[in-house]
Amino acid sequence: MFRSAVLLANTPDQLLPARELMAFTLASHILLVPFGVALPFITLLMHHRGLRRNDPVALLLARRWSAVMAVQFAIGIITGTVLSFEFGLLWPGMMGRWGDVFGLGFGVEAWAFFLEAVLIAIYLYGWRRLKPWTHFWLAVPLPLAALIGAFGIIAANSWMNTPQGFSLDAQGKPVHVDVRQAIFTPIFGPEYWHFVVAMLLTAAYVVAGVYAVGWLRGRRDRYHRLGFTLPFTVAAILTPVQFMLGDSAARAVFHKQPIKFAATEIVWKTDTHVPEYMFGRLNSDGTISGGLRIPQLDSILAGFKPSTQVTGLTSVPAADRPTAVQATIAHWAFDIMVTIGSLLILLALWYAWSWWRHRDNPGGRWFYRCAALAGVSCLVTVECGWITTEVGRQPWIVYNHMRVSEAVTSTQASGLWTMLGIVMAVYALVFGAFLAVVLKMRTRWRIADEGSAVARADLSPEADTPYGPRSEPEPAATGAAPDGGSGHTSGGAS
């Protein structure tokens, strides 16, 4: 602890508030990213099912999810724009020196963001205005635009973790930039696919969790059953895939960022037959307090055999590695992520077993309680993943090339603390407004469904789908819900 205090005392006063401001805005924005990346894909899956099977319930769900997607995207524009400004305002040293090397990733992300906004507008406009399959195919590029956006931001982050694609001149400035190498760094592939599947997994579990809550509250209609089953099936399929991708990403860190791996696994000295600690706290003298010790497991996980040598934190000077506190934070974040991932695999197996034996969802309330918690748990793992990535890299903002303290702004610390307070207040209002809008939409949909269940039963499927010219009488003219529904469902949105 004393050594950590000494290292922190040698850093600029503005470093801590700059870090806290960046951490808060990033932690807030990352909660929205799964829905920006993955909700379009899940919505189109439901949309395709509705068109192919002439299923008005599926079309109703797709239309409502598209409305939520648009509101979420609007909030994401706010938080994403703040982050873009912060890179230049809080870390001018990094952007000024290295922007020409890795800045293309941010450019790709910005263009993808713009394209996604246009496609969302077209998708929302297309309901009741375009032919059904034309509307669907015009929306197919939407998930691809989201993936391109993820490509850009992960390319930039992976470069910060494993920088390459440049040479340094006599003054230490990057020259002879190779854009291809700067984008496709050694850790880009594992990090990108781990991130994308994590976003799909999280969005699917969150959406399914909404309808699991509805099931627990007694809404057992087809609307809630389908709203739960499709996204949960996507999540259940991807859960074991994500576990393998996570293992691959951790092994890439072991090979390309050995000191980060040592921090994540709180390995103090380079050795073989290294034990694995589940949780526990690293002390400044290298001892570990608490936690569950599993002999030799860390070496086995890193290299598939106990004799694998794992690089320790003491292999580099103290100034070039995370402090004991930072290593403990990264370690706990990683262990929380792994623990939740393991529990989600059990939940996915429970679901698969029920479908294999009964061709139906599990019927017990405990399953739906767990499913409702799965979405929140996934959001926690997303936060933990970024904590592991960013804290484990300390003290480097560009790994082994530039320290965070060298990149920080010269703005006074008091000004940054004030800005943090303002941003926290604004974000509270923004996220409060987002929640209020979504809850208002849910209430309106529920009232519409419950108030028109009987009248809607007399409508033909064509009149009850979200398609048709705007000039045609809406279902409300005959007592049905304005935005369509199903003759087989009631109870509304969860």
Helices and strands as residue ranges (DSSP letters): H 2-9, H 15-30, H 33-52, H 56-90, H 92-126, H 132-139, H 141-161, E 167-168, E 174-175, H 179-183, H 188-216, H 222-256, H 258-264, E 276-278, E 281-282, E 288-289, E 292-294, H 297-303, G 313-315, G 318-320, H 324-358, H 365-391, E 396-398, E 402-403, H 404-407, H 413-456, H 461-464, G 475-478
